[in-house]
Amino acid sequence: MTTDPSSGGSRSMNDAHRVLVLNSGSSSVKYQLLDMRDRSRLATGLVERIGESTSRLVHTPPKGGEPRERTGRIADHEQALKAAAEELAADGLGLDSPELAAIGHRVVHGGLKFSEPTVITDEVLKEIERLVPVAPLHNPANITGIRTAQALRPDLPQVAVFDTAFHTTMPEAAARYAIDVETADAHRIRRYGFHGTSHAYVSRRTAELLGRPVADVNVIVLHLGNGASASAVAGGRCVETSMGLTPLEGLVMGTRSGDIDPAVTFHLKRVAGMSADEIDVLLNKRSGLVGLCGDNDMREIRRRVDEGDERAALAFDIYIHRLKKYIGAYSAVLGRVDAVVFTAGVGENSAPVREAALAGLEGFGLAVDAGRNAVRSGEPRLISPDDARVAVAVVPTDEELEIAGQTFDLVHN
């Protein structure tokens, strides 16, 4: 039995069926409240530009309600979460409700220690803090969100769901960099991978779409958003992924370079006189699609391509070339591919990207049906011809639902 702090009474955990999911960034907080009885969303919201005079909160209430917006300075994450709690309370969904079972937190980096969702204790928080050097942009914000939520509901289970957890099943041959082992181990240098909740959710949903057990299906997942990553999933277990020590490695992204010769950094320091911080900014914020053509929105890039813009066309070609390399490489890693699946903002919505990424790969058993590919839908769907040897699918990701599900399962088991 657990105690309901608002009533002073006691209740069974079975009466608590809601999960609040928090995704705390450096200057933003995304939140969703879900009812795990039917996995429905009760409310969603975003607080952005925290710490600025132009802070903004957009709250979307239960179905049928109109979104509400607040503007004006929100000084810190504590104020942001309190503002979100006020909006939820206005809908009769306050955080003091006995129906709230737990709060699930997206935590970007869990290293090797955390391979599954974990109830947050002081020791867990210390370990997340110890990982800050390998996730300096993400883990500090995640920690702030956790501590703020703990202060608001100290009686409630707080659960960390790690972006890296799904990728801890990678074999050492895939996870190790070919550098001195002692140096690598001393500084935790290895490939961790990210977007793990998305890859887990989408690979499982793809097996359901195919009507086959997860354990029998080999899938290449292409999570294509402003950040982009690929994974090779064999029987529900990740065996390879494109992001590495940080989210910089791998595919061409909106502002990140993806794969690059490490010696480029030495060259920029020696020849251009750039500092480590300047190189960091270049590769993470001024590269990728925005570095190639000035835009990181695939819709705008495609518009420019259609108008004959050569820089946009080259950026698109480089983006597609990298995708094809990974599809080919992961086909070799898996040996047998049952499906290639596209997800996230670009993957779910850009028919030209999907078509171009698989063009010329008929020898791999991959093809796209033009009519099916052109359909826009929020539902999982196949876009390959009926006689295709390998299924091609579009499966909308739902990282918040995955976090909520993992959180709820943990606190109820």
C-alpha positions, 0 to 999 in steps of 0.5 A: 500500500502507498499513501496518498499525500493529498488525502492522508489515506492509503491506496493500492498501487493498482488504483494508480494508472497514470504516468507523467513522462518528462523530457527535460532539455537544457532550456525546455521541458516536454511533458505528457500524461498518459492513462496506462489502462488504454495507453491514451494521452490525457494531456501534453505540453511543452515549456520552451526558452526557460530562463529567457524573457520570452519563455512559452508554455503550450499545453494541450488538454484532453481530447476536445479541449483547445490548447492553452498558451502562456508567455513571459519569463519562466526562470528555471526548470522548477518554475517550468514544472510548477507551471505545467502542474498548474495546467494539468490541475486546471484539467482535473489532472493534478500531480497530487492525484492518487491515480498518478503511479509514477513519473518517467524521465527520459535520460539520454546517457546511461553508460554501461551500467543501466541497461533497463529502466531504473527507479531513481535513488541517490546512487542512481543520480550520482551515476548519471552525474558521473556520465556528464562528461560523455553527455554534457549537453543532455544529462545535466538537464535530465538531472535538473528535471529529476530533482525538480520532480522529486521535490514536487512529489517526493513520495512518488516513484521516479523512473529513469528510462535511458536512450542508451539502454536498448543498445547495450546488447551490441556485441563488443565487436560493434561497441568497441573503437579500435583504440588503446583499450586501457585509454578507452576503459579509463575514459569510458570511450566506446559506442553507446548509441542513442534514440534507444526508446524509439528504436525499441518501440519501432522495431517491436511495432514493425514485428506486430505489423508483419504479424510475426514474433519479435524474436523472429524478425530482423529489422533495420530501423532508420530514425530520421529527424533533425537528429538521425540514427540507424540500428540493426535489430536482430530478434528484438536485440540491437546488434549495431547502431550508427551513433557512438560515444555521442550523438555526433557519429553516423548519418548526416543530420540537420546540424551534425556532420555524422561520420567524419575522418577524426583527423579533420579535427586535428587539421582544423586546429593546426591549419585553421587555428580553431579551438576544441570548443569551436570545432565542437560547435562546427561539427554539432551545430554548423554541419550536416544539412545546414552546413551544406546548404543553409537549411536543416528542414527537409521540406525546404530542402526538397522545395529548393531541389525541385526549383533547381537549387544545386546546393540543396540538391548536393546536400540531399544527395549526400544525405541519401548516399550516407543512408544507403551506405548504412542500409547496405552495411546493416544488411551485411551485419544482419545477414537476413533482413525482414524489414527496413522501417522509416520513422521520426519526422523525416522518415515518417513524412518525406516520401522523396527521402524514402524513395531515394534511400532505396532506389537501386537497392533492388538487388537487396530485395528492397523496393518501394511502391510509389502509390503506397509511399505517397500516402500520408498517414499516422498509422504504421503501414507497408510501402513495399510491393506485395511481392517484395522480398524485404518489407519496407514500412513506415512506423510512427515512433512514440518515445513517450509511450515507450517511456510510460510503458517501461515506467509503469511496468517497472513500478507495478512488477 
